[in-house]
Amino acid sequence: MHTPARLRLGAWRRHGTTHRLGWGLADQAVSSLTNFLVVILVARAVGPSGFGIFSLVYVTYGVALNVSRGLATDPLVVRYSGVSTDCWRRAVRNAAGTALTVGCVMGAGCAALGLVLGGSLGAAFLVLGVVLPGLLLQDSWRYAFFASGQGRKSFTNDLAWGLALVPLIVLASHEGGVPWFVFAWGVAGGVAALLGIFQARVLPRPTGTRMWLTQQRELGSRYLVENVSMSTVSQLRFFSVGAIAGLSAVGEVKAAEVLLGPWLAVLQGLSLVAVPEAARMLRRSLRAFVVFCTALAIVQAVGVALWGLTIMFLVPDALGTRLLGSLWDPAVALMLPTTLAFMGIGFWNGAAAGLRGLAAAPRSLRATLICACLYLVGGVGGGVAGGALGSAWGVAAATMIGTAVWWWQFRAGLRDRRQTDAVPGLTEAGPTIPTASSAPIPTRP
């Protein structure tokens, strides 16, 4: 009697995991497809130099996004996945308010920078400053929904973003210029952010930012440094390549990354649900947790490799030229090192999800800082030596070395976990602090 019951429970749990992963993939597919179409339209409409401007704005948005995630949504996902609805709503109210606060502060900085720069680049940064609060709030809803296992709501929210973007992107195409495309993309994100308030039935509380940061300082400060270090060195790489080889070279590097966009949608979709799912696996057993993280890494790396080979050998030049125009040939020339770089990042993600599932923030921070230094040296040093192509190969080498760093830290994190499990009441940082993540939580599918 007991064996069939256990088998049914295991099948139920596996179905729950597959269900959540499926919504993660579907949600990221919509989000990435929206961004992919915007990038393609911008590349065709403004040419290499204009696309270089858009790339710098997009990378800056990525920095702000990582600040918001490090302070607001990463601690939310680690500590409030699978908790009661009331507990989740209280946490989300403050986490979303923190994301909104970050958006206002960094948005003001972008707007000020835009006024100083002037010209098309300055106008693009000025518009980014205006739309940034809504963009960061929208991203916080995505993570909040996945923390509670409501991937369908995140999918609906991103779909609304895509639908709102259609008339706005038509307007931007008619007006022309990078600032209009940034405006269209940002306003559509703001519409989705407002929808998220009704979906979650939670009103963001910016006044709760200080309390949230205080409560989550153990994880938030480390995740902030971890997230910002990689996004900052990425921004430094793009600005350096632009200074060394010109804005056209920045556009070429970005275009090569855009060609990997469809598979990166899958990669990011898996990453979106990886941390809450890893936390659930860890509650089940350490073995299931390790198998999940390893499989996550392999699937992402192999998928990137297959997609990159498809682009390099199976996509006709005529189709590529229709997609990217004059950027197609230089982008294809960068595809091999770019594919290798994202394979390395795919391997990273499995170990990174594992370290966050373990709440081993010091180890994930250590791995991130080492890899950020490798990325900066490889990307900028390669750019000095060989322009866009040299930078791409430098980053590829850096990410392959970084893979070993991440998995070494993951192995050490598992060892730490086994040691602390042997001493009740202790965590890696010392005595257990009562939080949503440390409280006894029934295992959920």
Secondary structure, DSSP 8 states (H G I E B T S, - for coil): -HHHHHHHHHHHHHHHHHHHHHHHHHHHHHHHHHHHHHHHHHHHHHHHHHHHHHHHHHHHHHHHHHHHIIIIIHHHHHHSTT--HHHHHHHHHHHHHHHHHHHHHHHHHHHHHHHHH-HHHHHHHHHHHHHHHHHHHHHHHHHHHHHTT-HHHHHHHHHHHHHHHHHHHHHHHHH-SHHHHHHHHHHHHHHHHHHHHHHHT----GGGHHHHHHHTHHHHHHHHHHHHHHHHHHHHHHHHHHHHH-HHHHHHHHHHHHHTHHHHHHHHHHHHHHHHHHHHHHHH-HHHHHHHHHHHHHHHHHHHHHHHHHHHHTS-HHHHHHHHGGGHHHHHHTHHHHHHHHHHHHHHHHHHHHHHHTT-HHHHHHHHHHHHHHHHHHHHHHHHHHHHHHHHHHHHHHHHHHHHHHHHHHHHHHHHHHHHHTSTTEETTEE----TTTS------
